[in-house]
Amino acid sequence: MRLLVPKSHRYGAHSDGKILVRDVEMRTKNEVPKKDGSVAAYVLLIVAAVALLVFVAEASGVLSVDVVESKDDDDDRTPKTRMKEIAFRPFSPPRASCSDVLFIKMQKCASSTFLGVLKHVQDRCNSQVQNSTNQMHLVWGESPLTRLRKTPGAVALRKSHLVLTVMREPLSRQISHFHQCRHWKEKGECKKWAQLGAESFFRLSRNTRVDNLQARFLGWDPKGRKTPDQHVEQLDFILIKERLHEGLCLLHLLSDLVHVTDMLYVSYKARSAEDLQKSEDIMADEGHASAKISEEALGIARKRSKADLRAYKAALGRHQATVAAVGFPRVTECVARYEQLLQEVHRACGHRAENQREDGRKIRRCLDELCASHASCA
């Protein structure tokens, strides 16, 4: 059941973006009663009844109210204040195995880890077919969905292809992006603004394209009609970085695309020793982010990521709805078994990630051999 409550019945929208309960002025003793007193009492009775219905609906999970803050003077890309009903739809990717995939790779969202999973899916699928026309195609890039669809590789995608991505809590993603730019060895706008400090970096984030990166990659246009959460609805599946293992289990349980052997990974990126040291510096900075970034800078970052926050909330809502649809006990059991298997994987194959670039294939071979002899991979 859908229940919409007009703002005029219960709330008053103020120019500062806050939603406040409308004040009811009491009549004084000397005031002359008006003829429409009974009408006013009737209206108040209706308001009280509607408020009670909203309270009951919210408590039972039927209705969720999302309040979007009003437009700021220095941020002309944020939608105006309004109330909106949210009914999150669970993800339901098709069960077909070896479907073509279009992957939106968002920076600093564990997207490299998931890309490694998808590449192993592609290798496994294509090793089983001899006809090139039946091979699985994987198209990915660090660019908006609208641009990805126009790449030469996207032309080969079948109509049944999946559109996937990984999203992250916007503020933590921006902080991670700032530290990456600060340690970036190549010169460019990203490093230029990061060297000025966090406050300047976030304030000038439109120049570095950091602000609302996730919403823009989903295809959101600040001048367009669609809201960020409407773009979230168009994707077949979205993993949440903070719940990556849970998301991988959901994708495994809901479709035949990802097998257990594909889900195994070691946290490693094929880099030089210099790049690995830079990665360690970034992780160290992120671990002490609160001490290095002022509250003023964080406030600017929050203000510049309102569209991202709206998209992230919608993706998280769909994730939670999917967990409920699959069954919380089933998902919890899958995650527990998966993380136990990952611990064995890291003990057996993790030491091979300490060397150089050529060890990437050795690690994958180690993972496949371990999985072949493990009951959980069946």
DRENKEGU-761866 format. One record per residue (C-alpha): x, y, z. Coordinates in pm, 1 decimal. Last residue first. Example, Ala and Ser with C-alpha at 12.3 -4.5 7.8 and 13.67 -1.06 7.14 Angstrom:
BEGIN
GUTOR | px | py | pz
GUTOR | 1367.0 | -106.0 | 714.0
GUTOR | 1230.0 | -450.0 | 780.0
//
This chain:
BEGIN
GUTOR | px | py | pz
GUTOR | 3131.6 | -2699.5 | -468.6
GUTOR | 3362.0 | -2421.2 | -349.9
GUTOR | 3281.8 | -2486.3 | 16.4
GUTOR | 3420.2 | -2840.5 | -11.5
GUTOR | 3772.9 | -2721.2 | -83.5
GUTOR | 4009.3 | -2903.4 | -320.7
GUTOR | 3930.8 | -2705.1 | -634.7
GUTOR | 3915.1 | -2384.8 | -428.9
GUTOR | 4276.1 | -2416.7 | -322.3
GUTOR | 4392.8 | -2480.7 | -678.4
GUTOR | 4189.9 | -2187.6 | -812.1
GUTOR | 4326.7 | -1948.7 | -549.8
GUTOR | 4686.4 | -2056.8 | -612.9
GUTOR | 4641.9 | -2009.1 | -987.0
GUTOR | 4502.9 | -1660.5 | -925.7
GUTOR | 4799.4 | -1575.9 | -702.9
GUTOR | 5041.9 | -1700.9 | -965.8
GUTOR | 4866.5 | -1491.5 | -1229.2
GUTOR | 4915.1 | -1172.9 | -1025.0
GUTOR | 5273.8 | -1258.7 | -930.9
GUTOR | 5413.2 | -1096.7 | -1246.4
GUTOR | 5360.9 | -747.7 | -1101.3
GUTOR | 5605.7 | -777.6 | -813.7
GUTOR | 5642.5 | -928.7 | -470.6
GUTOR | 5432.2 | -934.9 | -154.9
GUTOR | 5123.0 | -1081.7 | -316.1
GUTOR | 5256.4 | -1437.7 | -299.4
GUTOR | 5234.5 | -1428.6 | 79.8
GUTOR | 4855.0 | -1407.6 | 56.7
GUTOR | 4810.2 | -1747.7 | -110.9
GUTOR | 4767.2 | -2006.1 | 164.1
GUTOR | 4695.4 | -1787.9 | 466.4
GUTOR | 4494.1 | -1543.0 | 258.8
GUTOR | 4286.9 | -1822.3 | 106.7
GUTOR | 4218.9 | -1982.0 | 444.2
GUTOR | 4088.2 | -1648.8 | 571.5
GUTOR | 3879.9 | -1609.4 | 254.2
GUTOR | 3714.5 | -1947.4 | 319.5
GUTOR | 3606.4 | -1832.6 | 665.6
GUTOR | 3476.8 | -1509.8 | 510.2
GUTOR | 3266.5 | -1707.5 | 259.8
GUTOR | 3124.9 | -1944.5 | 519.9
GUTOR | 3016.7 | -1655.4 | 744.1
GUTOR | 2881.7 | -1451.6 | 449.8
GUTOR | 2672.8 | -1744.6 | 321.9
GUTOR | 2530.1 | -1815.8 | 667.6
GUTOR | 2431.9 | -1451.2 | 712.2
GUTOR | 2263.8 | -1444.5 | 369.6
GUTOR | 2055.3 | -1753.3 | 446.9
GUTOR | 1960.0 | -1628.7 | 792.8
GUTOR | 1857.2 | -1283.9 | 652.2
GUTOR | 1632.1 | -1421.8 | 380.4
GUTOR | 1660.1 | -1361.3 | 7.3
GUTOR | 1388.6 | -1092.7 | 12.4
GUTOR | 1517.0 | -931.3 | 333.9
GUTOR | 1872.1 | -918.1 | 197.9
GUTOR | 1734.8 | -768.4 | -124.0
GUTOR | 1546.6 | -497.1 | 67.1
GUTOR | 1869.0 | -411.8 | 249.8
GUTOR | 2056.4 | -374.4 | -78.4
GUTOR | 1774.3 | -168.7 | -229.4
GUTOR | 1789.4 | 68.5 | 67.7
GUTOR | 2168.0 | 88.7 | 41.5
GUTOR | 2138.5 | 182.5 | -325.7
GUTOR | 1874.4 | 446.4 | -246.9
GUTOR | 2080.4 | 588.3 | 38.6
GUTOR | 2386.2 | 598.5 | -188.8
GUTOR | 2199.4 | 786.7 | -461.0
GUTOR | 2077.3 | 1049.3 | -213.4
GUTOR | 2421.8 | 1081.1 | -61.1
GUTOR | 2581.5 | 1119.8 | -402.9
GUTOR | 2335.3 | 1397.8 | -489.1
GUTOR | 2422.4 | 1571.5 | -161.4
GUTOR | 2798.0 | 1544.2 | -216.7
GUTOR | 2923.2 | 1903.4 | -225.5
GUTOR | 2760.3 | 1999.4 | 103.4
GUTOR | 2914.2 | 1697.1 | 275.1
GUTOR | 3260.5 | 1787.1 | 142.7
GUTOR | 3221.0 | 2147.0 | 260.1
GUTOR | 3129.3 | 2025.3 | 608.4
GUTOR | 3430.0 | 1791.1 | 606.2
GUTOR | 3655.7 | 2087.0 | 528.3
GUTOR | 3504.4 | 2287.5 | 814.0
GUTOR | 3539.2 | 1990.7 | 1048.5
GUTOR | 3910.6 | 1984.1 | 974.5
GUTOR | 4087.8 | 1697.1 | 799.7
GUTOR | 4407.6 | 1543.0 | 937.4
GUTOR | 4291.7 | 1410.8 | 1275.4
GUTOR | 3964.6 | 1272.1 | 1140.9
GUTOR | 4145.1 | 1104.4 | 854.3
GUTOR | 4378.6 | 902.4 | 1076.5
GUTOR | 4315.0 | 563.4 | 916.1
GUTOR | 4271.5 | 733.9 | 580.2
GUTOR | 4624.6 | 870.3 | 606.0
GUTOR | 4768.2 | 527.0 | 679.6
GUTOR | 4574.7 | 380.5 | 386.4
GUTOR | 4714.6 | 650.5 | 157.5
GUTOR | 5070.3 | 593.3 | 279.9
GUTOR | 5033.0 | 216.9 | 221.3
GUTOR | 4912.0 | 282.9 | -134.2
GUTOR | 5210.3 | 510.0 | -198.2
GUTOR | 5442.0 | 233.2 | -77.4
GUTOR | 5273.3 | -8.7 | -319.5
GUTOR | 5316.2 | 242.5 | -600.6
GUTOR | 5690.3 | 271.5 | -535.2
GUTOR | 5728.1 | -108.0 | -517.6
GUTOR | 5563.1 | -132.9 | -859.2
GUTOR | 5202.2 | -226.3 | -891.0
GUTOR | 4971.7 | -522.3 | -955.4
GUTOR | 4700.8 | -457.0 | -699.1
GUTOR | 4653.3 | -684.9 | -401.7
GUTOR | 4384.9 | -762.1 | -150.7
GUTOR | 4369.7 | -1136.2 | -221.6
GUTOR | 4059.1 | -1266.5 | -395.3
GUTOR | 3807.2 | -1547.4 | -397.1
GUTOR | 3462.9 | -1458.2 | -534.2
GUTOR | 3525.7 | -1617.3 | -875.3
GUTOR | 3583.6 | -1961.2 | -715.1
GUTOR | 3249.2 | -1926.8 | -537.5
GUTOR | 3066.7 | -1880.1 | -867.2
GUTOR | 2937.3 | -1547.8 | -999.2
GUTOR | 2699.1 | -1542.6 | -1298.4
GUTOR | 2446.2 | -1804.2 | -1189.9
GUTOR | 2231.2 | -1539.8 | -1022.6
GUTOR | 2055.8 | -1460.1 | -694.9
GUTOR | 2274.1 | -1655.4 | -451.7
GUTOR | 2608.3 | -1545.0 | -597.7
GUTOR | 2496.8 | -1182.4 | -636.0
GUTOR | 2373.2 | -1187.0 | -276.0
GUTOR | 2697.9 | -1343.1 | -152.9
GUTOR | 2900.1 | -1077.9 | -337.1
GUTOR | 2686.4 | -806.4 | -176.4
GUTOR | 2735.5 | -948.4 | 173.0
GUTOR | 3108.7 | -962.6 | 113.8
GUTOR | 3111.5 | -600.2 | -3.6
GUTOR | 2906.8 | -457.1 | 281.7
GUTOR | 3096.4 | -126.9 | 334.0
GUTOR | 3162.0 | -116.8 | -40.9
GUTOR | 2794.1 | -156.7 | -127.8
GUTOR | 2730.7 | -366.9 | -438.1
GUTOR | 2480.9 | -248.2 | -696.6
GUTOR | 2279.6 | -481.3 | -921.0
GUTOR | 2063.8 | -454.3 | -1232.4
GUTOR | 2089.9 | -75.4 | -1255.0
GUTOR | 1796.4 | 146.5 | -1355.8
GUTOR | 1663.5 | 204.7 | -1003.0
GUTOR | 1987.8 | 378.8 | -904.5
GUTOR | 1916.4 | 636.8 | -1177.2
GUTOR | 1587.5 | 718.7 | -1004.8
GUTOR | 1777.8 | 764.7 | -679.4
GUTOR | 1992.4 | 1035.5 | -840.3
GUTOR | 1685.9 | 1234.2 | -955.6
GUTOR | 1576.5 | 1238.2 | -1319.7
GUTOR | 1474.3 | 1567.0 | -1480.7
GUTOR | 1814.5 | 1680.9 | -1603.3
GUTOR | 2009.2 | 1995.1 | -1521.3
GUTOR | 2206.8 | 1833.7 | -1239.0
GUTOR | 2268.7 | 1534.5 | -1470.7
GUTOR | 2267.1 | 1188.0 | -1320.0
GUTOR | 2409.1 | 912.1 | -1541.8
GUTOR | 2518.8 | 662.4 | -1276.1
GUTOR | 2870.1 | 806.2 | -1305.0
GUTOR | 2726.3 | 1147.3 | -1217.2
GUTOR | 2567.4 | 1013.0 | -899.3
GUTOR | 2894.1 | 845.3 | -796.7
GUTOR | 3108.2 | 1151.1 | -866.6
GUTOR | 2885.7 | 1385.7 | -667.0
GUTOR | 3185.7 | 1614.9 | -607.8
GUTOR | 3520.4 | 1473.9 | -718.4
GUTOR | 3525.6 | 1627.9 | -1066.9
GUTOR | 3860.3 | 1800.4 | -991.9
GUTOR | 3728.8 | 2144.1 | -1092.9
GUTOR | 3394.6 | 2080.1 | -923.9
GUTOR | 3588.9 | 1981.4 | -613.2
GUTOR | 3713.2 | 2337.0 | -563.5
GUTOR | 3569.2 | 2360.6 | -212.6
GUTOR | 3664.0 | 1998.0 | -145.7
GUTOR | 4028.3 | 2047.2 | -244.8
GUTOR | 4053.0 | 2391.1 | -84.8
GUTOR | 3938.2 | 2253.1 | 251.0
GUTOR | 4149.5 | 1937.3 | 222.4
GUTOR | 4478.6 | 2116.3 | 162.2
GUTOR | 4645.9 | 2311.3 | -118.3
GUTOR | 4833.0 | 1996.3 | -225.4
GUTOR | 4498.4 | 1834.8 | -305.3
GUTOR | 4419.9 | 2108.1 | -557.9
GUTOR | 4729.8 | 2044.1 | -770.0
GUTOR | 4718.8 | 1666.2 | -726.9
GUTOR | 4374.1 | 1642.3 | -888.1
GUTOR | 4443.5 | 1911.6 | -1144.5
GUTOR | 4745.8 | 1723.5 | -1277.8
GUTOR | 5097.0 | 1607.0 | -1205.2
GUTOR | 5162.1 | 1235.9 | -1174.4
GUTOR | 5291.5 | 1082.2 | -851.8
GUTOR | 4953.6 | 1088.4 | -677.2
GUTOR | 5001.4 | 1113.3 | -302.6
GUTOR | 4765.3 | 1407.8 | -250.4
GUTOR | 4527.2 | 1275.9 | -517.1
GUTOR | 4490.9 | 945.0 | -333.3
GUTOR | 4442.3 | 1123.7 | -3.2
GUTOR | 4163.6 | 1338.5 | -150.0
GUTOR | 3993.5 | 1037.4 | -310.4
GUTOR | 3990.3 | 856.4 | 24.8
GUTOR | 3829.3 | 1158.1 | 188.3
GUTOR | 3575.9 | 1178.3 | -95.1
GUTOR | 3487.3 | 808.8 | -58.1
GUTOR | 3449.2 | 844.4 | 319.1
GUTOR | 3205.3 | 1132.1 | 264.0
GUTOR | 3004.3 | 953.7 | -6.4
GUTOR | 2942.1 | 615.7 | 164.4
GUTOR | 3052.9 | 377.1 | -112.6
GUTOR | 2909.2 | 236.5 | -434.9
GUTOR | 3000.6 | -66.0 | -649.3
GUTOR | 2867.2 | -107.0 | -1003.1
GUTOR | 2671.6 | -339.9 | -1231.1
GUTOR | 2476.6 | -321.0 | -1558.4
GUTOR | 2395.3 | -672.4 | -1678.5
GUTOR | 2380.3 | -774.8 | -2045.6
GUTOR | 2071.0 | -946.9 | -2188.6
GUTOR | 2058.1 | -725.9 | -2499.0
GUTOR | 2397.3 | -859.3 | -2600.6
GUTOR | 2705.1 | -641.9 | -2573.7
GUTOR | 2923.0 | -610.8 | -2884.9
GUTOR | 2845.2 | -238.4 | -2927.0
GUTOR | 2964.4 | -177.3 | -2571.1
GUTOR | 3322.7 | -251.3 | -2675.0
GUTOR | 3332.1 | 46.2 | -2913.0
GUTOR | 3238.8 | 287.5 | -2629.6
GUTOR | 2900.3 | 464.3 | -2649.4
GUTOR | 2741.0 | 279.6 | -2356.3
GUTOR | 3035.1 | 378.6 | -2140.8
GUTOR | 2965.3 | 748.3 | -2201.6
GUTOR | 2607.3 | 727.8 | -2071.6
GUTOR | 2724.8 | 513.4 | -1781.0
GUTOR | 2968.0 | 778.2 | -1662.0
GUTOR | 3343.9 | 706.4 | -1671.5
GUTOR | 3599.0 | 492.2 | -1494.6
GUTOR | 3558.0 | 206.3 | -1741.0
GUTOR | 3413.9 | -137.0 | -1798.2
GUTOR | 3294.1 | -362.7 | -2076.6
GUTOR | 3299.5 | -738.3 | -2016.9
GUTOR | 3188.4 | -961.6 | -2304.2
GUTOR | 3109.1 | -1330.5 | -2257.7
GUTOR | 3181.6 | -1550.1 | -2555.7
GUTOR | 2905.2 | -1696.1 | -2769.3
GUTOR | 3016.5 | -1527.8 | -3093.3
GUTOR | 3373.1 | -1648.2 | -3032.0
GUTOR | 3267.3 | -2012.3 | -3073.6
GUTOR | 3490.0 | -2236.6 | -2865.0
GUTOR | 3312.7 | -2201.8 | -2530.9
GUTOR | 3419.7 | -2320.6 | -2184.5
GUTOR | 3732.7 | -2104.5 | -2154.3
GUTOR | 3514.1 | -1801.4 | -2226.2
GUTOR | 3309.7 | -1851.2 | -1910.1
GUTOR | 3605.1 | -1902.3 | -1676.3
GUTOR | 3800.1 | -1608.6 | -1819.3
GUTOR | 3493.8 | -1379.4 | -1801.2
GUTOR | 3412.2 | -1479.7 | -1442.4
GUTOR | 3778.7 | -1420.7 | -1351.0
GUTOR | 3754.7 | -1074.0 | -1504.3
GUTOR | 3437.4 | -1006.9 | -1305.0
GUTOR | 3604.2 | -1094.2 | -972.6
GUTOR | 3906.0 | -876.7 | -1056.3
GUTOR | 3666.2 | -591.9 | -1138.0
GUTOR | 3517.8 | -643.6 | -791.0
GUTOR | 3854.8 | -584.1 | -627.3
GUTOR | 3929.0 | -287.2 | -853.0
GUTOR | 3589.2 | -134.8 | -764.8
GUTOR | 3662.0 | -131.4 | -392.5
GUTOR | 3484.2 | 209.1 | -396.2
GUTOR | 3782.7 | 445.8 | -428.1
GUTOR | 3713.4 | 528.4 | -795.3
GUTOR | 3387.8 | 419.5 | -954.3
GUTOR | 3405.0 | 143.1 | -1215.4
GUTOR | 3071.5 | 124.3 | -1398.2
GUTOR | 3061.7 | -237.7 | -1517.5
GUTOR | 2873.2 | -343.9 | -1831.0
GUTOR | 2846.2 | -721.3 | -1819.3
GUTOR | 2759.1 | -985.7 | -2079.2
GUTOR | 2583.8 | -1283.4 | -1924.5
GUTOR | 2797.0 | -1588.5 | -1844.0
GUTOR | 2521.0 | -1761.3 | -1645.3
GUTOR | 2156.8 | -1660.6 | -1678.5
GUTOR | 1990.0 | -1603.4 | -1341.1
GUTOR | 1866.3 | -1254.6 | -1428.4
GUTOR | 1945.5 | -987.3 | -1168.1
GUTOR | 1671.3 | -923.0 | -909.0
GUTOR | 1769.2 | -632.8 | -684.3
GUTOR | 1505.7 | -557.4 | -422.4
GUTOR | 1280.0 | -253.3 | -474.2
GUTOR | 1286.5 | 20.8 | -212.0
GUTOR | 959.4 | 206.7 | -157.6
GUTOR | 1043.8 | 566.9 | -73.7
GUTOR | 774.6 | 832.8 | -42.1
GUTOR | 886.8 | 1185.2 | -106.0
GUTOR | 874.8 | 1512.2 | 81.1
GUTOR | 1021.6 | 1821.6 | -79.8
GUTOR | 1304.2 | 2070.2 | -44.9
GUTOR | 1469.3 | 2183.5 | -364.9
GUTOR | 1709.6 | 1963.6 | -560.1
GUTOR | 2083.7 | 2031.1 | -516.7
GUTOR | 2284.2 | 2149.7 | -815.9
GUTOR | 2304.2 | 2518.2 | -738.8
GUTOR | 2539.5 | 2472.9 | -447.5
GUTOR | 2669.1 | 2804.7 | -314.8
GUTOR | 2330.7 | 2954.6 | -227.8
GUTOR | 2202.6 | 2626.0 | -97.2
GUTOR | 1892.4 | 2456.3 | -237.3
GUTOR | 1670.0 | 2297.4 | 18.2
GUTOR | 1740.3 | 1973.4 | 197.2
GUTOR | 1583.1 | 1652.3 | 75.5
GUTOR | 1349.5 | 1494.2 | 328.7
GUTOR | 1283.4 | 1123.6 | 274.4
GUTOR | 978.8 | 979.7 | 446.6
GUTOR | 947.0 | 604.2 | 472.0
GUTOR | 608.7 | 434.8 | 464.7
GUTOR | 498.8 | 76.7 | 513.8
GUTOR | 771.9 | -2.7 | 769.7
GUTOR | 528.4 | -71.8 | 1054.6
GUTOR | 645.2 | 226.2 | 1260.5
GUTOR | 630.3 | 455.6 | 959.0
GUTOR | 275.4 | 346.5 | 881.5
GUTOR | 159.4 | 388.5 | 1241.5
GUTOR | 306.2 | 738.9 | 1262.0
GUTOR | 163.6 | 834.1 | 923.8
GUTOR | -182.5 | 712.2 | 1025.6
GUTOR | -163.3 | 910.3 | 1349.9
GUTOR | -62.3 | 1224.7 | 1160.4
GUTOR | -357.3 | 1171.7 | 923.8
GUTOR | -597.2 | 1142.4 | 1217.7
GUTOR | -457.0 | 1454.9 | 1387.3
GUTOR | -483.3 | 1652.0 | 1063.6
GUTOR | -843.4 | 1532.8 | 1015.5
GUTOR | -934.7 | 1644.6 | 1368.7
GUTOR | -769.6 | 1980.4 | 1309.7
GUTOR | -980.8 | 2022.1 | 993.9
GUTOR | -1299.5 | 1939.7 | 1185.3
GUTOR | -1209.6 | 2190.3 | 1456.8
GUTOR | -1152.0 | 2454.4 | 1191.5
GUTOR | -1488.5 | 2372.1 | 1030.8
GUTOR | -1662.3 | 2396.6 | 1366.6
GUTOR | -1506.0 | 2735.7 | 1424.1
GUTOR | -1622.2 | 2859.3 | 1084.4
GUTOR | -1866.2 | 3107.5 | 1231.8
GUTOR | -1593.0 | 3290.3 | 1416.4
GUTOR | -1565.9 | 3324.6 | 1790.6
GUTOR | -1489.0 | 3678.9 | 1910.2
GUTOR | -1146.9 | 3695.1 | 2072.0
GUTOR | -1151.0 | 3817.8 | 2431.3
GUTOR | -1063.8 | 3476.5 | 2574.8
GUTOR | -758.8 | 3441.1 | 2351.1
GUTOR | -741.5 | 3199.3 | 2065.4
GUTOR | -458.7 | 2949.2 | 2058.2
GUTOR | -214.3 | 2958.3 | 1767.3
GUTOR | -121.4 | 2624.2 | 1615.3
GUTOR | 241.7 | 2602.6 | 1509.8
GUTOR | 319.8 | 2390.9 | 1208.7
GUTOR | 551.6 | 2099.8 | 1282.8
GUTOR | 891.8 | 2182.1 | 1135.4
GUTOR | 1074.4 | 2063.4 | 826.5
GUTOR | 1411.1 | 2228.2 | 786.8
GUTOR | 1542.1 | 2353.5 | 451.0
GUTOR | 1628.8 | 2705.3 | 564.4
GUTOR | 1339.4 | 2851.4 | 363.5
GUTOR | 1082.0 | 2676.8 | 576.3
GUTOR | 849.0 | 2392.5 | 474.0
GUTOR | 556.3 | 2351.2 | 711.7
GUTOR | 448.4 | 1997.4 | 788.7
GUTOR | 135.4 | 1805.9 | 862.0
GUTOR | -144.2 | 1864.3 | 622.7
GUTOR | 23.3 | 2114.8 | 391.1
GUTOR | 305.9 | 1875.1 | 323.2
GUTOR | 70.2 | 1630.8 | 156.4
GUTOR | 89.3 | 1276.1 | 298.4
GUTOR | 130.2 | 991.6 | 54.2
GUTOR | 42.6 | 634.2 | 146.2
GUTOR | 125.2 | 348.3 | -83.4
GUTOR | 0.0 | 0.0 | 0.0
//
